[in-house]
């Protein structure tokens, strides 16, 4: 049974998402990630298998592409 760790919601839908992660101080965008997305707050949750695939991909593979990224600081 699904329970969102952010809002406590109990309903989710299967979807494919993109997410930015930080690995070893490096920010990376991973696209096309299968996820359960909370219907209340939109938080994406990944299975353990998917999380491990992401970790291996980022550490062992070459990026599919590189894109410029605008960075803003709210100070």
PDB file of N, CA, C and O in Angstrom, chain B, residues numbered from 101:
ATOM      1  N   UNK B 101       0.834  -1.180   0.000  1.00  0.00           N
ATOM      2  CA  UNK B 101       0.000   0.000   0.000  1.00  0.00           C
ATOM      3  C   UNK B 101       0.886   1.253   0.000  1.00  0.00           C
ATOM      4  O   UNK B 101       1.890   1.312   0.711  1.00  0.00           O
ATOM      5  N   UNK B 102       0.514   2.224  -0.782  1.00  0.00           N
ATOM      6  CA  UNK B 102       1.277   3.455  -0.912  1.00  0.00           C
ATOM      7  C   UNK B 102       0.964   4.417   0.224  1.00  0.00           C
ATOM      8  O   UNK B 102      -0.195   4.588   0.599  1.00  0.00           O
ATOM      9  N   UNK B 103       2.003   5.046   0.770  1.00  0.00           N
ATOM     10  CA  UNK B 103       1.825   6.167   1.684  1.00  0.00           C
ATOM     11  C   UNK B 103       2.937   7.167   1.402  1.00  0.00           C
ATOM     12  O   UNK B 103       4.121   6.851   1.522  1.00  0.00           O
ATOM     13  N   UNK B 104       2.539   8.376   1.026  1.00  0.00           N
ATOM     14  CA  UNK B 104       3.492   9.425   0.694  1.00  0.00           C
ATOM     15  C   UNK B 104       4.277   9.834   1.941  1.00  0.00           C
ATOM     16  O   UNK B 104       3.693  10.093   2.993  1.00  0.00           O
ATOM     17  N   UNK B 105       5.606   9.889   1.815  1.00  0.00           N
ATOM     18  CA  UNK B 105       6.442  10.285   2.946  1.00  0.00           C
ATOM     19  C   UNK B 105       6.460  11.797   3.146  1.00  0.00           C
ATOM     20  O   UNK B 105       6.993  12.276   4.147  1.00  0.00           O
ATOM     21  N   UNK B 106       5.882  12.563   2.205  1.00  0.00           N
ATOM     22  CA  UNK B 106       5.839  14.020   2.338  1.00  0.00           C
ATOM     23  C   UNK B 106       4.537  14.481   2.977  1.00  0.00           C
ATOM     24  O   UNK B 106       4.554  15.199   3.977  1.00  0.00           O
ATOM     25  N   UNK B 107       3.390  14.066   2.396  1.00  0.00           N
ATOM     26  CA  UNK B 107       2.098  14.581   2.871  1.00  0.00           C
ATOM     27  C   UNK B 107       1.226  13.535   3.560  1.00  0.00           C
ATOM     28  O   UNK B 107       0.195  13.872   4.142  1.00  0.00           O
ATOM     29  N   UNK B 108       1.635  12.266   3.497  1.00  0.00           N
ATOM     30  CA  UNK B 108       0.845  11.209   4.118  1.00  0.00           C
ATOM     31  C   UNK B 108      -0.278  10.689   3.241  1.00  0.00           C
ATOM     32  O   UNK B 108      -1.035   9.817   3.667  1.00  0.00           O
ATOM     33  N   UNK B 109      -0.404  11.205   2.021  1.00  0.00           N
ATOM     34  CA  UNK B 109      -1.450  10.762   1.104  1.00  0.00           C
ATOM     35  C   UNK B 109      -1.349   9.272   0.827  1.00  0.00           C
ATOM     36  O   UNK B 109      -0.271   8.685   0.922  1.00  0.00           O
ATOM     37  N   UNK B 110      -2.490   8.657   0.482  1.00  0.00           N
ATOM     38  CA  UNK B 110      -2.513   7.215   0.277  1.00  0.00           C
ATOM     39  C   UNK B 110      -2.847   6.820  -1.160  1.00  0.00           C
ATOM     40  O   UNK B 110      -2.954   5.630  -1.455  1.00  0.00           O
ATOM     41  N   UNK B 111      -3.012   7.783  -2.052  1.00  0.00           N
ATOM     42  CA  UNK B 111      -3.324   7.481  -3.453  1.00  0.00           C
ATOM     43  C   UNK B 111      -2.170   7.926  -4.341  1.00  0.00           C
ATOM     44  O   UNK B 111      -1.647   9.032  -4.202  1.00  0.00           O
ATOM     45  N   UNK B 112      -1.781   7.034  -5.264  1.00  0.00           N
ATOM     46  CA  UNK B 112      -0.699   7.349  -6.184  1.00  0.00           C
ATOM     47  C   UNK B 112      -1.043   6.827  -7.564  1.00  0.00           C
ATOM     48  O   UNK B 112      -1.857   5.917  -7.717  1.00  0.00           O
ATOM     49  N   UNK B 113      -0.412   7.413  -8.561  1.00  0.00           N
ATOM     50  CA  UNK B 113      -0.566   6.928  -9.930  1.00  0.00           C
ATOM     51  C   UNK B 113       0.811   6.598 -10.478  1.00  0.00           C
ATOM     52  O   UNK B 113       1.800   7.231 -10.110  1.00  0.00           O
ATOM     53  N   UNK B 114       0.876   5.616 -11.349  1.00  0.00           N
ATOM     54  CA  UNK B 114       2.126   5.278 -12.020  1.00  0.00           C
ATOM     55  C   UNK B 114       2.365   6.312 -13.104  1.00  0.00           C
ATOM     56  O   UNK B 114       1.450   6.671 -13.846  1.00  0.00           O
ATOM     57  N   UNK B 115       3.598   6.788 -13.193  1.00  0.00           N
ATOM     58  CA  UNK B 115       3.938   7.802 -14.182  1.00  0.00           C
ATOM     59  C   UNK B 115       5.425   7.682 -14.492  1.00  0.00           C
ATOM     60  O   UNK B 115       6.138   6.894 -13.872  1.00  0.00           O
ATOM     61  N   UNK B 116       5.878   8.465 -15.448  1.00  0.00           N
ATOM     62  CA  UNK B 116       7.294   8.546 -15.798  1.00  0.00           C
ATOM     63  C   UNK B 116       7.708   9.983 -15.557  1.00  0.00           C
ATOM     64  O   UNK B 116       7.068  10.910 -16.053  1.00  0.00           O
ATOM     65  N   UNK B 117       8.792  10.176 -14.785  1.00  0.00           N
ATOM     66  CA  UNK B 117       9.208  11.515 -14.373  1.00  0.00           C
ATOM     67  C   UNK B 117      10.670  11.762 -14.707  1.00  0.00           C
ATOM     68  O   UNK B 117      11.411  10.839 -15.045  1.00  0.00           O
ATOM     69  N   UNK B 118      11.070  13.018 -14.605  1.00  0.00           N
ATOM     70  CA  UNK B 118      12.474  13.423 -14.670  1.00  0.00           C
ATOM     71  C   UNK B 118      12.820  14.019 -13.313  1.00  0.00           C
ATOM     72  O   UNK B 118      11.987  14.676 -12.688  1.00  0.00           O
ATOM     73  N   UNK B 119      14.030  13.793 -12.864  1.00  0.00           N
ATOM     74  CA  UNK B 119      14.419  14.246 -11.519  1.00  0.00           C
ATOM     75  C   UNK B 119      15.880  14.664 -11.529  1.00  0.00           C
ATOM     76  O   UNK B 119      16.704  14.046 -12.203  1.00  0.00           O
ATOM     77  N   UNK B 120      16.202  15.722 -10.776  1.00  0.00           N
ATOM     78  CA  UNK B 120      17.585  16.162 -10.610  1.00  0.00           C
ATOM     79  C   UNK B 120      18.113  15.561  -9.302  1.00  0.00           C
ATOM     80  O   UNK B 120      17.479  15.668  -8.252  1.00  0.00           O
ATOM     81  N   UNK B 121      19.278  14.932  -9.390  1.00  0.00           N
ATOM     82  CA  UNK B 121      19.927  14.329  -8.224  1.00  0.00           C
ATOM     83  C   UNK B 121      21.307  14.940  -8.055  1.00  0.00           C
ATOM     84  O   UNK B 121      21.877  15.477  -9.005  1.00  0.00           O
ATOM     85  N   UNK B 122      21.845  14.856  -6.839  1.00  0.00           N
ATOM     86  CA  UNK B 122      23.224  15.256  -6.578  1.00  0.00           C
ATOM     87  C   UNK B 122      24.009  14.010  -6.189  1.00  0.00           C
ATOM     88  O   UNK B 122      23.687  13.347  -5.204  1.00  0.00           O
ATOM     89  N   UNK B 123      25.035  13.699  -6.963  1.00  0.00           N
ATOM     90  CA  UNK B 123      25.918  12.574  -6.688  1.00  0.00           C
ATOM     91  C   UNK B 123      27.342  13.107  -6.599  1.00  0.00           C
ATOM     92  O   UNK B 123      27.840  13.710  -7.549  1.00  0.00           O
ATOM     93  N   UNK B 124      27.987  12.893  -5.484  1.00  0.00           N
ATOM     94  CA  UNK B 124      29.375  13.326  -5.296  1.00  0.00           C
ATOM     95  C   UNK B 124      29.558  14.798  -5.652  1.00  0.00           C
ATOM     96  O   UNK B 124      30.552  15.172  -6.273  1.00  0.00           O
ATOM     97  N   UNK B 125      28.596  15.633  -5.257  1.00  0.00           N
ATOM     98  CA  UNK B 125      28.671  17.062  -5.505  1.00  0.00           C
ATOM     99  C   UNK B 125      28.330  17.481  -6.925  1.00  0.00           C
ATOM    100  O   UNK B 125      28.432  18.660  -7.264  1.00  0.00           O
ATOM    101  N   UNK B 126      27.931  16.544  -7.749  1.00  0.00           N
ATOM    102  CA  UNK B 126      27.602  16.801  -9.159  1.00  0.00           C
ATOM    103  C   UNK B 126      26.099  16.666  -9.350  1.00  0.00           C
ATOM    104  O   UNK B 126      25.508  15.658  -8.964  1.00  0.00           O
ATOM    105  N   UNK B 127      25.479  17.688  -9.950  1.00  0.00           N
ATOM    106  CA  UNK B 127      24.038  17.648 -10.203  1.00  0.00           C
ATOM    107  C   UNK B 127      23.793  17.015 -11.557  1.00  0.00           C
ATOM    108  O   UNK B 127      24.418  17.381 -12.552  1.00  0.00           O
ATOM    109  N   UNK B 128      22.867  16.051 -11.583  1.00  0.00           N
ATOM    110  CA  UNK B 128      22.550  15.349 -12.821  1.00  0.00           C
ATOM    111  C   UNK B 128      21.036  15.268 -12.979  1.00  0.00           C
ATOM    112  O   UNK B 128      20.300  15.193 -11.995  1.00  0.00           O
ATOM    113  N   UNK B 129      20.589  15.285 -14.214  1.00  0.00           N
ATOM    114  CA  UNK B 129      19.183  15.115 -14.541  1.00  0.00           C
ATOM    115  C   UNK B 129      19.009  13.717 -15.105  1.00  0.00           C
ATOM    116  O   UNK B 129      19.696  13.333 -16.052  1.00  0.00           O
ATOM    117  N   UNK B 130      18.094  12.958 -14.528  1.00  0.00           N
ATOM    118  CA  UNK B 130      17.769  11.634 -15.038  1.00  0.00           C
ATOM    119  C   UNK B 130      16.345  11.696 -15.568  1.00  0.00           C
ATOM    120  O   UNK B 130      15.425  12.089 -14.851  1.00  0.00           O
ATOM    121  N   UNK B 131      16.168  11.307 -16.824  1.00  0.00           N
ATOM    122  CA  UNK B 131      14.867  11.366 -17.472  1.00  0.00           C
ATOM    123  C   UNK B 131      14.248   9.976 -17.572  1.00  0.00           C
ATOM    124  O   UNK B 131      14.942   8.965 -17.465  1.00  0.00           O
ATOM    125  N   UNK B 132      12.935   9.939 -17.779  1.00  0.00           N
ATOM    126  CA  UNK B 132      12.194   8.705 -18.065  1.00  0.00           C
ATOM    127  C   UNK B 132      12.245   7.702 -16.908  1.00  0.00           C
ATOM    128  O   UNK B 132      12.447   6.508 -17.130  1.00  0.00           O
ATOM    129  N   UNK B 133      12.064   8.182 -15.687  1.00  0.00           N
ATOM    130  CA  UNK B 133      12.122   7.325 -14.504  1.00  0.00           C
ATOM    131  C   UNK B 133      10.710   6.842 -14.167  1.00  0.00           C
ATOM    132  O   UNK B 133       9.817   7.665 -13.966  1.00  0.00           O
ATOM    133  N   UNK B 134      10.488   5.518 -14.101  1.00  0.00           N
ATOM    134  CA  UNK B 134       9.177   5.036 -13.661  1.00  0.00           C
ATOM    135  C   UNK B 134       9.004   5.335 -12.169  1.00  0.00           C
ATOM    136  O   UNK B 134       9.911   5.092 -11.373  1.00  0.00           O
ATOM    137  N   UNK B 135       7.840   5.860 -11.798  1.00  0.00           N
ATOM    138  CA  UNK B 135       7.626   6.277 -10.414  1.00  0.00           C
ATOM    139  C   UNK B 135       6.170   6.118 -10.017  1.00  0.00           C
ATOM    140  O   UNK B 135       5.281   6.011 -10.862  1.00  0.00           O
ATOM    141  N   UNK B 136       5.949   6.105  -8.717  1.00  0.00           N
ATOM    142  CA  UNK B 136       4.622   6.257  -8.145  1.00  0.00           C
ATOM    143  C   UNK B 136       4.545   7.715  -7.721  1.00  0.00           C
ATOM    144  O   UNK B 136       5.381   8.183  -6.948  1.00  0.00           O
ATOM    145  N   UNK B 137       3.545   8.438  -8.221  1.00  0.00           N
ATOM    146  CA  UNK B 137       3.425   9.866  -7.954  1.00  0.00           C
ATOM    147  C   UNK B 137       2.197  10.113  -7.088  1.00  0.00           C
ATOM    148  O   UNK B 137       1.082   9.747  -7.457  1.00  0.00           O
ATOM    149  N   UNK B 138       2.410  10.732  -5.946  1.00  0.00           N
ATOM    150  CA  UNK B 138       1.325  11.009  -5.007  1.00  0.00           C
ATOM    151  C   UNK B 138       0.270  11.885  -5.684  1.00  0.00           C
ATOM    152  O   UNK B 138       0.598  12.916  -6.270  1.00  0.00           O
ATOM    153  N   UNK B 139      -0.969  11.480  -5.604  1.00  0.00           N
ATOM    154  CA  UNK B 139      -2.048  12.248  -6.227  1.00  0.00           C
ATOM    155  C   UNK B 139      -2.384  13.510  -5.433  1.00  0.00           C
ATOM    156  O   UNK B 139      -3.027  14.419  -5.960  1.00  0.00           O
ATOM    157  N   UNK B 140      -1.956  13.573  -4.178  1.00  0.00           N
ATOM    158  CA  UNK B 140      -2.231  14.757  -3.364  1.00  0.00           C
ATOM    159  C   UNK B 140      -1.193  15.851  -3.562  1.00  0.00           C
ATOM    160  O   UNK B 140      -1.553  17.001  -3.815  1.00  0.00           O
ATOM    161  N   UNK B 141       0.104  15.511  -3.449  1.00  0.00           N
ATOM    162  CA  UNK B 141       1.144  16.548  -3.482  1.00  0.00           C
ATOM    163  C   UNK B 141       2.084  16.458  -4.675  1.00  0.00           C
ATOM    164  O   UNK B 141       2.859  17.384  -4.913  1.00  0.00           O
ATOM    165  N   UNK B 142       2.036  15.362  -5.433  1.00  0.00           N
ATOM    166  CA  UNK B 142       2.876  15.226  -6.613  1.00  0.00           C
ATOM    167  C   UNK B 142       4.267  14.681  -6.358  1.00  0.00           C
ATOM    168  O   UNK B 142       5.072  14.609  -7.287  1.00  0.00           O
ATOM    169  N   UNK B 143       4.573  14.296  -5.135  1.00  0.00           N
ATOM    170  CA  UNK B 143       5.886  13.738  -4.817  1.00  0.00           C
ATOM    171  C   UNK B 143       6.069  12.400  -5.524  1.00  0.00           C
ATOM    172  O   UNK B 143       5.191  11.538  -5.470  1.00  0.00           O
ATOM    173  N   UNK B 144       7.222  12.225  -6.193  1.00  0.00           N
ATOM    174  CA  UNK B 144       7.527  10.978  -6.891  1.00  0.00           C
ATOM    175  C   UNK B 144       8.297  10.050  -5.966  1.00  0.00           C
ATOM    176  O   UNK B 144       9.216  10.476  -5.266  1.00  0.00           O
ATOM    177  N   UNK B 145       7.917   8.778  -5.970  1.00  0.00           N
ATOM    178  CA  UNK B 145       8.580   7.757  -5.182  1.00  0.00           C
ATOM    179  C   UNK B 145       9.057   6.658  -6.122  1.00  0.00           C
ATOM    180  O   UNK B 145       8.320   6.232  -7.011  1.00  0.00           O
ATOM    181  N   UNK B 146      10.296   6.198  -5.924  1.00  0.00           N
ATOM    182  CA  UNK B 146      10.886   5.193  -6.789  1.00  0.00           C
ATOM    183  C   UNK B 146      11.059   3.880  -6.037  1.00  0.00           C
ATOM    184  O   UNK B 146      11.301   3.873  -4.830  1.00  0.00           O
ATOM    185  N   UNK B 147      10.932   2.770  -6.758  1.00  0.00           N
ATOM    186  CA  UNK B 147      11.176   1.466  -6.153  1.00  0.00           C
ATOM    187  C   UNK B 147      12.661   1.327  -5.828  1.00  0.00           C
ATOM    188  O   UNK B 147      13.488   2.078  -6.346  1.00  0.00           O
ATOM    189  N   UNK B 148      12.989   0.383  -4.983  1.00  0.00           N
ATOM    190  CA  UNK B 148      14.398   0.133  -4.663  1.00  0.00           C
ATOM    191  C   UNK B 148      15.173  -0.267  -5.913  1.00  0.00           C
ATOM    192  O   UNK B 148      16.316   0.148  -6.103  1.00  0.00           O
ATOM    193  N   UNK B 149      14.545  -1.072  -6.761  1.00  0.00           N
ATOM    194  CA  UNK B 149      15.189  -1.501  -8.004  1.00  0.00           C
ATOM    195  C   UNK B 149      15.491  -0.296  -8.899  1.00  0.00           C
ATOM    196  O   UNK B 149      16.585  -0.189  -9.453  1.00  0.00           O
ATOM    197  N   UNK B 150      14.532   0.598  -9.036  1.00  0.00           N
ATOM    198  CA  UNK B 150      14.729   1.788  -9.858  1.00  0.00           C
ATOM    199  C   UNK B 150      15.806   2.682  -9.269  1.00  0.00           C
ATOM    200  O   UNK B 150      16.638   3.214 -10.004  1.00  0.00           O
ATOM    201  N   UNK B 151      15.801   2.853  -7.955  1.00  0.00           N
ATOM    202  CA  UNK B 151      16.817   3.670  -7.293  1.00  0.00           C
ATOM    203  C   UNK B 151      18.210   3.101  -7.543  1.00  0.00           C
ATOM    204  O   UNK B 151      19.149   3.859  -7.782  1.00  0.00           O
ATOM    205  N   UNK B 152      18.354   1.799  -7.490  1.00  0.00           N
ATOM    206  CA  UNK B 152      19.652   1.165  -7.751  1.00  0.00           C
ATOM    207  C   UNK B 152      20.047   1.341  -9.212  1.00  0.00           C
ATOM    208  O   UNK B 152      21.221   1.574  -9.500  1.00  0.00           O
ATOM    209  N   UNK B 153      19.101   1.236 -10.142  1.00  0.00           N
ATOM    210  CA  UNK B 153      19.400   1.446 -11.560  1.00  0.00           C
ATOM    211  C   UNK B 153      19.894   2.878 -11.796  1.00  0.00           C
ATOM    212  O   UNK B 153      20.828   3.097 -12.567  1.00  0.00           O
ATOM    213  N   UNK B 154      19.266   3.843 -11.132  1.00  0.00           N
ATOM    214  CA  UNK B 154      19.685   5.245 -11.256  1.00  0.00           C
ATOM    215  C   UNK B 154      21.108   5.406 -10.735  1.00  0.00           C
ATOM    216  O   UNK B 154      21.942   6.036 -11.385  1.00  0.00           O
ATOM    217  N   UNK B 155      21.384   4.842  -9.574  1.00  0.00           N
ATOM    218  CA  UNK B 155      22.723   4.943  -8.989  1.00  0.00           C
ATOM    219  C   UNK B 155      23.781   4.368  -9.929  1.00  0.00           C
ATOM    220  O   UNK B 155      24.813   4.996 -10.166  1.00  0.00           O
ATOM    221  N   UNK B 156      23.524   3.176 -10.461  1.00  0.00           N
ATOM    222  CA  UNK B 156      24.475   2.548 -11.378  1.00  0.00           C
ATOM    223  C   UNK B 156      24.640   3.355 -12.658  1.00  0.00           C
ATOM    224  O   UNK B 156      25.753   3.517 -13.159  1.00  0.00           O
ATOM    225  N   UNK B 157      23.538   3.855 -13.183  1.00  0.00           N
ATOM    226  CA  UNK B 157      23.573   4.649 -14.408  1.00  0.00           C
ATOM    227  C   UNK B 157      24.459   5.875 -14.243  1.00  0.00           C
ATOM    228  O   UNK B 157      25.315   6.149 -15.084  1.00  0.00           O
ATOM    229  N   UNK B 158      24.252   6.608 -13.161  1.00  0.00           N
ATOM    230  CA  UNK B 158      24.992   7.853 -12.947  1.00  0.00           C
ATOM    231  C   UNK B 158      26.468   7.586 -12.680  1.00  0.00           C
ATOM    232  O   UNK B 158      27.321   8.368 -13.100  1.00  0.00           O
ATOM    233  N   UNK B 159      26.779   6.500 -11.992  1.00  0.00           N
ATOM    234  CA  UNK B 159      28.177   6.208 -11.659  1.00  0.00           C
ATOM    235  C   UNK B 159      28.932   5.501 -12.780  1.00  0.00           C
ATOM    236  O   UNK B 159      30.146   5.663 -12.896  1.00  0.00           O
ATOM    237  N   UNK B 160      28.231   4.715 -13.614  1.00  0.00           N
ATOM    238  CA  UNK B 160      28.927   3.846 -14.555  1.00  0.00           C
ATOM    239  C   UNK B 160      28.753   4.209 -16.028  1.00  0.00           C
ATOM    240  O   UNK B 160      29.545   3.769 -16.862  1.00  0.00           O
ATOM    241  N   UNK B 161      27.751   4.991 -16.363  1.00  0.00           N
ATOM    242  CA  UNK B 161      27.464   5.251 -17.773  1.00  0.00           C
ATOM    243  C   UNK B 161      27.868   6.669 -18.166  1.00  0.00           C
ATOM    244  O   UNK B 161      28.136   7.518 -17.316  1.00  0.00           O
ATOM    245  N   UNK B 162      27.903   6.899 -19.457  1.00  0.00           N
ATOM    246  CA  UNK B 162      28.139   8.244 -19.974  1.00  0.00           C
ATOM    247  C   UNK B 162      26.786   8.917 -20.138  1.00  0.00           C
ATOM    248  O   UNK B 162      25.799   8.247 -20.441  1.00  0.00           O
ATOM    249  N   UNK B 163      26.724  10.226 -19.943  1.00  0.00           N
ATOM    250  CA  UNK B 163      25.444  10.923 -20.109  1.00  0.00           C
ATOM    251  C   UNK B 163      24.942  10.807 -21.549  1.00  0.00           C
ATOM    252  O   UNK B 163      25.736  10.787 -22.490  1.00  0.00           O
ATOM    253  N   UNK B 164      23.624  10.730 -21.712  1.00  0.00           N
ATOM    254  CA  UNK B 164      23.019  10.695 -23.043  1.00  0.00           C
ATOM    255  C   UNK B 164      23.228  12.030 -23.751  1.00  0.00           C
ATOM    256  O   UNK B 164      23.364  12.084 -24.974  1.00  0.00           O
ATOM    257  N   UNK B 165      23.251  13.096 -22.971  1.00  0.00           N
ATOM    258  CA  UNK B 165      23.490  14.436 -23.511  1.00  0.00           C
ATOM    259  C   UNK B 165      23.878  15.345 -22.363  1.00  0.00           C
ATOM    260  O   UNK B 165      23.679  15.003 -21.197  1.00  0.00           O
ATOM    261  N   UNK B 166      24.430  16.498 -22.688  1.00  0.00           N
ATOM    262  CA  UNK B 166      24.774  17.516 -21.700  1.00  0.00           C
ATOM    263  C   UNK B 166      24.049  18.789 -22.103  1.00  0.00           C
ATOM    264  O   UNK B 166      24.035  19.159 -23.277  1.00  0.00           O
ATOM    265  N   UNK B 167      23.443  19.461 -21.121  1.00  0.00           N
ATOM    266  CA  UNK B 167      22.691  20.687 -21.399  1.00  0.00           C
ATOM    267  C   UNK B 167      23.164  21.805 -20.491  1.00  0.00           C
ATOM    268  O   UNK B 167      23.580  21.551 -19.361  1.00  0.00           O
ATOM    269  N   UNK B 168      23.106  23.055 -20.974  1.00  0.00           N
ATOM    270  CA  UNK B 168      23.416  24.175 -20.072  1.00  0.00           C
ATOM    271  C   UNK B 168      22.292  24.313 -19.044  1.00  0.00           C
ATOM    272  O   UNK B 168      21.145  23.956 -19.314  1.00  0.00           O
ATOM    273  N   UNK B 169      22.626  24.824 -17.887  1.00  0.00           N
ATOM    274  CA  UNK B 169      21.647  24.945 -16.817  1.00  0.00           C
ATOM    275  C   UNK B 169      21.772  26.328 -16.185  1.00  0.00           C
ATOM    276  O   UNK B 169      22.851  26.712 -15.735  1.00  0.00           O
ATOM    277  N   UNK B 170      20.669  27.076 -16.151  1.00  0.00           N
ATOM    278  CA  UNK B 170      20.662  28.364 -15.460  1.00  0.00           C
ATOM    279  C   UNK B 170      20.572  28.110 -13.966  1.00  0.00           C
ATOM    280  O   UNK B 170      19.799  27.263 -13.517  1.00  0.00           O
ATOM    281  N   UNK B 171      21.362  28.844 -13.199  1.00  0.00           N
ATOM    282  CA  UNK B 171      21.395  28.688 -11.738  1.00  0.00           C
ATOM    283  C   UNK B 171      21.020  30.014 -11.104  1.00  0.00           C
ATOM    284  O   UNK B 171      21.589  31.051 -11.441  1.00  0.00           O
ATOM    285  N   UNK B 172      20.072  29.985 -10.194  1.00  0.00           N
ATOM    286  CA  UNK B 172      19.633  31.165  -9.459  1.00  0.00           C
ATOM    287  C   UNK B 172      19.861  30.933  -7.974  1.00  0.00           C
ATOM    288  O   UNK B 172      19.743  29.807  -7.491  1.00  0.00           O
ATOM    289  N   UNK B 173      20.188  32.004  -7.246  1.00  0.00           N
ATOM    290  CA  UNK B 173      20.357  31.917  -5.806  1.00  0.00           C
ATOM    291  C   UNK B 173      19.341  32.865  -5.163  1.00  0.00           C
ATOM    292  O   UNK B 173      19.320  34.059  -5.461  1.00  0.00           O
ATOM    293  N   UNK B 174      18.519  32.329  -4.298  1.00  0.00           N
ATOM    294  CA  UNK B 174      17.528  33.127  -3.590  1.00  0.00           C
ATOM    295  C   UNK B 174      18.124  33.507  -2.249  1.00  0.00           C
ATOM    296  O   UNK B 174      18.042  32.753  -1.280  1.00  0.00           O
ATOM    297  N   UNK B 175      18.738  34.711  -2.205  1.00  0.00           N
ATOM    298  CA  UNK B 175      19.384  35.144  -0.957  1.00  0.00           C
ATOM    299  C   UNK B 175      18.928  36.535  -0.595  1.00  0.00           C
ATOM    300  O   UNK B 175      19.356  37.081   0.422  1.00  0.00           O
TER     301      UNK B 175
END
